Amino acid sequence: ALETYVISNPHQPDPSVKPVNISDLQPGMRLATGLFTRTGTKLFSVNTLLNEAAIDKIVRYNREYPVEETVFIRAK
């Protein structure tokens, strides 16, 4: 839980990081932080480039083991 908080709440905001809702994820987006379920299960590491399969996995996990509502994406 602490690692999730620290990663998701950087001390100084990074202007290249933007919050995106799960429903707005698109292939080609790159994660700016690791992605965890609320129970602490790590789904993806920082800098993961999302594709259709990864987005489908996030959506599937979110149904049973909710992930944080906001996913942090590195802006291009």
TORPA-4810 file (N, C-alpha, C, O; in nm, 3 decimals):
<nodes>
NODE_1_0.082_-0.119_0.000_0.000_0.000_0.000_0.087_0.126_0.000_0.057_0.222_-0.070_A
NODE_2_0.194_0.125_0.078_0.281_0.242_0.083_0.348_0.266_-0.051_0.356_0.380_-0.097_L
NODE_3_0.395_0.159_-0.116_0.459_0.174_-0.246_0.361_0.232_-0.348_0.399_0.318_-0.427_E
NODE_4_0.237_0.186_-0.346_0.134_0.238_-0.437_0.113_0.386_-0.413_0.104_0.464_-0.508_T
NODE_5_0.103_0.427_-0.285_0.081_0.568_-0.254_0.199_0.653_-0.301_0.178_0.757_-0.363_Y
NODE_6_0.320_0.610_-0.272_0.438_0.688_-0.307_0.449_0.703_-0.458_0.480_0.811_-0.508_V
NODE_7_0.425_0.595_-0.531_0.434_0.601_-0.677_0.324_0.689_-0.735_0.348_0.766_-0.828_I
NODE_8_0.204_0.678_-0.682_0.090_0.750_-0.736_0.083_0.895_-0.691_0.009_0.974_-0.751_S
NODE_9_0.157_0.932_-0.589_0.152_1.067_-0.535_0.292_1.125_-0.524_0.344_1.140_-0.414_N
NODE_10_0.354_1.156_-0.638_0.491_1.208_-0.633_0.497_1.340_-0.556_0.402_1.418_-0.555_P
NODE_11_0.613_1.363_-0.491_0.630_1.483_-0.411_0.616_1.609_-0.497_0.546_1.703_-0.459_H
NODE_12_0.681_1.611_-0.610_0.669_1.723_-0.702_0.598_1.676_-0.828_0.642_1.580_-0.892_Q
NODE_13_0.489_1.742_-0.863_0.414_1.698_-0.981_0.500_1.698_-1.108_0.580_1.789_-1.130_P
NODE_14_0.482_1.597_-1.188_0.552_1.585_-1.315_0.456_1.627_-1.425_0.353_1.563_-1.444_D
NODE_15_0.487_1.734_-1.498_0.395_1.784_-1.600_0.374_1.686_-1.716_0.279_1.702_-1.793_P
NODE_16_0.461_1.585_-1.729_0.444_1.489_-1.838_0.353_1.374_-1.799_0.330_1.284_-1.880_S
NODE_17_0.300_1.375_-1.676_0.212_1.268_-1.629_0.070_1.321_-1.622_0.044_1.427_-1.564_V
NODE_18_-0.023_1.245_-1.683_-0.163_1.288_-1.678_-0.250_1.173_-1.628_-0.224_1.057_-1.658_K
NODE_19_-0.354_1.206_-1.552_-0.446_1.103_-1.505_-0.546_1.066_-1.614_-0.595_1.153_-1.686_P
NODE_20_-0.576_0.937_-1.625_-0.671_0.888_-1.725_-0.760_0.784_-1.658_-0.711_0.700_-1.583_V
NODE_21_-0.890_0.790_-1.683_-0.981_0.687_-1.632_-0.961_0.558_-1.709_-0.918_0.560_-1.825_N
NODE_22_-0.991_0.447_-1.646_-0.975_0.317_-1.711_-1.050_0.311_-1.843_-1.001_0.254_-1.940_I
NODE_23_-1.169_0.367_-1.846_-1.251_0.362_-1.968_-1.191_0.442_-2.083_-1.233_0.426_-2.197_S
NODE_24_-1.093_0.528_-2.053_-1.032_0.612_-2.157_-0.895_0.563_-2.202_-0.829_0.630_-2.281_D
NODE_25_-0.850_0.447_-2.151_-0.721_0.394_-2.192_-0.722_0.355_-2.339_-0.823_0.307_-2.390_L
NODE_26_-0.610_0.378_-2.406_-0.598_0.346_-2.548_-0.463_0.280_-2.574_-0.366_0.308_-2.504_Q
NODE_27_-0.457_0.192_-2.674_-0.329_0.131_-2.710_-0.228_0.241_-2.744_-0.262_0.343_-2.804_P
NODE_28_-0.104_0.217_-2.705_0.002_0.314_-2.732_0.031_0.405_-2.613_0.135_0.471_-2.611_G
NODE_29_-0.057_0.408_-2.515_-0.031_0.487_-2.394_0.073_0.414_-2.311_0.079_0.291_-2.310_M
NODE_30_0.157_0.491_-2.239_0.261_0.432_-2.155_0.233_0.468_-2.009_0.208_0.584_-1.977_R
NODE_31_0.238_0.367_-1.922_0.211_0.390_-1.780_0.323_0.473_-1.717_0.441_0.443_-1.735_L
NODE_32_0.285_0.575_-1.643_0.381_0.659_-1.573_0.410_0.604_-1.434_0.509_0.642_-1.371_A
NODE_33_0.323_0.517_-1.386_0.341_0.452_-1.256_0.304_0.305_-1.271_0.242_0.266_-1.369_T
NODE_34_0.342_0.225_-1.173_0.296_0.087_-1.171_0.145_0.087_-1.149_0.090_0.182_-1.094_G
NODE_35_0.080_-0.019_-1.192_-0.065_-0.029_-1.175_-0.096_-0.145_-1.081_-0.056_-0.258_-1.105_L
NODE_36_-0.170_-0.114_-0.974_-0.202_-0.210_-0.869_-0.352_-0.219_-0.849_-0.424_-0.123_-0.873_F
NODE_37_-0.399_-0.337_-0.805_-0.538_-0.347_-0.761_-0.545_-0.287_-0.621_-0.442_-0.262_-0.558_T
NODE_38_-0.666_-0.265_-0.573_-0.681_-0.210_-0.438_-0.635_-0.306_-0.330_-0.610_-0.265_-0.217_R
NODE_39_-0.623_-0.434_-0.366_-0.573_-0.533_-0.270_-0.421_-0.543_-0.272_-0.362_-0.618_-0.195_T
NODE_40_-0.357_-0.467_-0.361_-0.211_-0.465_-0.367_-0.148_-0.550_-0.474_-0.026_-0.554_-0.484_G
NODE_41_-0.228_-0.620_-0.554_-0.173_-0.701_-0.661_-0.121_-0.611_-0.772_-0.192_-0.524_-0.821_T
NODE_42_0.004_-0.632_-0.811_0.065_-0.551_-0.916_0.027_-0.610_-1.052_0.053_-0.727_-1.080_K
NODE_43_-0.036_-0.526_-1.136_-0.075_-0.571_-1.269_0.032_-0.539_-1.373_0.064_-0.622_-1.457_L
NODE_44_0.086_-0.418_-1.366_0.185_-0.374_-1.464_0.289_-0.285_-1.399_0.260_-0.216_-1.301_F
NODE_45_0.409_-0.288_-1.453_0.518_-0.204_-1.405_0.514_-0.067_-1.471_0.449_-0.047_-1.574_S
NODE_46_0.585_0.026_-1.410_0.601_0.159_-1.467_0.660_0.145_-1.608_0.740_0.055_-1.633_V
NODE_47_0.622_0.232_-1.697_0.669_0.237_-1.836_0.613_0.128_-1.926_0.660_0.111_-2.038_N
NODE_48_0.514_0.052_-1.879_0.451_-0.048_-1.965_0.377_0.023_-2.077_0.299_0.114_-2.053_T
NODE_49_0.402_-0.020_-2.201_0.332_0.032_-2.317_0.204_-0.049_-2.333_0.209_-0.170_-2.353_L
NODE_50_0.090_0.019_-2.324_-0.038_-0.052_-2.329_-0.075_-0.092_-2.471_-0.060_-0.015_-2.566_L
NODE_51_-0.125_-0.216_-2.483_-0.183_-0.264_-2.608_-0.323_-0.315_-2.574_-0.365_-0.309_-2.459_N
NODE_52_-0.394_-0.365_-2.673_-0.532_-0.412_-2.650_-0.537_-0.520_-2.542_-0.627_-0.518_-2.457_E
NODE_53_-0.443_-0.613_-2.545_-0.443_-0.722_-2.447_-0.423_-0.668_-2.305_-0.488_-0.714_-2.211_A
NODE_54_-0.332_-0.572_-2.288_-0.308_-0.514_-2.156_-0.431_-0.439_-2.106_-0.467_-0.449_-1.989_A
NODE_55_-0.494_-0.364_-2.194_-0.614_-0.290_-2.155_-0.726_-0.387_-2.119_-0.797_-0.365_-2.021_I
NODE_56_-0.742_-0.494_-2.195_-0.842_-0.596_-2.163_-0.815_-0.657_-2.025_-0.909_-0.682_-1.949_D
NODE_57_-0.688_-0.682_-1.993_-0.651_-0.738_-1.863_-0.690_-0.640_-1.751_-0.744_-0.682_-1.649_K
NODE_58_-0.663_-0.512_-1.771_-0.698_-0.411_-1.670_-0.849_-0.409_-1.648_-0.895_-0.407_-1.534_I
NODE_59_-0.924_-0.411_-1.756_-1.071_-0.408_-1.747_-1.122_-0.534_-1.676_-1.209_-0.524_-1.590_V
NODE_60_-1.068_-0.652_-1.712_-1.109_-0.777_-1.648_-1.080_-0.776_-1.498_-1.166_-0.808_-1.417_R
NODE_61_-0.957_-0.738_-1.463_-0.922_-0.734_-1.321_-1.008_-0.634_-1.247_-1.047_-0.658_-1.133_Y
NODE_62_-1.038_-0.523_-1.310_-1.116_-0.419_-1.245_-1.256_-0.468_-1.206_-1.314_-0.418_-1.110_N
NODE_63_-1.309_-0.563_-1.279_-1.442_-0.618_-1.247_-1.440_-0.694_-1.115_-1.533_-0.681_-1.035_R
NODE_64_-1.335_-0.773_-1.091_-1.329_-0.858_-0.971_-1.244_-0.799_-0.860_-1.278_-0.809_-0.742_E
NODE_65_-1.133_-0.738_-0.898_-1.039_-0.682_-0.801_-1.011_-0.538_-0.844_-0.912_-0.512_-0.912_Y
NODE_66_-1.097_-0.446_-0.803_-1.086_-0.309_-0.856_-0.946_-0.249_-0.847_-0.875_-0.264_-0.747_P
NODE_67_-0.909_-0.182_-0.955_-0.785_-0.105_-0.956_-0.821_0.037_-0.919_-0.938_0.074_-0.914_V
NODE_68_-0.721_0.116_-0.892_-0.747_0.256_-0.864_-0.820_0.316_-0.984_-0.789_0.282_-1.098_E
NODE_69_-0.914_0.404_-0.959_-0.995_0.462_-1.067_-0.911_0.538_-1.168_-0.943_0.541_-1.287_E
NODE_70_-0.804_0.600_-1.121_-0.720_0.680_-1.209_-0.593_0.605_-1.242_-0.527_0.551_-1.153_T
NODE_71_-0.560_0.601_-1.370_-0.436_0.541_-1.417_-0.350_0.658_-1.461_-0.399_0.748_-1.530_V
NODE_72_-0.222_0.658_-1.423_-0.134_0.768_-1.460_-0.056_0.731_-1.584_0.016_0.631_-1.587_F
NODE_73_-0.071_0.814_-1.687_-0.011_0.791_-1.818_0.095_0.896_-1.845_0.078_1.013_-1.810_I
NODE_74_0.205_0.854_-1.905_0.309_0.948_-1.945_0.266_1.013_-2.075_0.245_0.945_-2.176_R
NODE_75_0.253_1.144_-2.073_0.213_1.220_-2.192_0.325_1.216_-2.294_0.443_1.215_-2.259_A
NODE_76_0.287_1.212_-2.418_0.388_1.207_-2.527_0.449_1.341_-2.551_0.535_1.355_-2.639_K
</nodes>
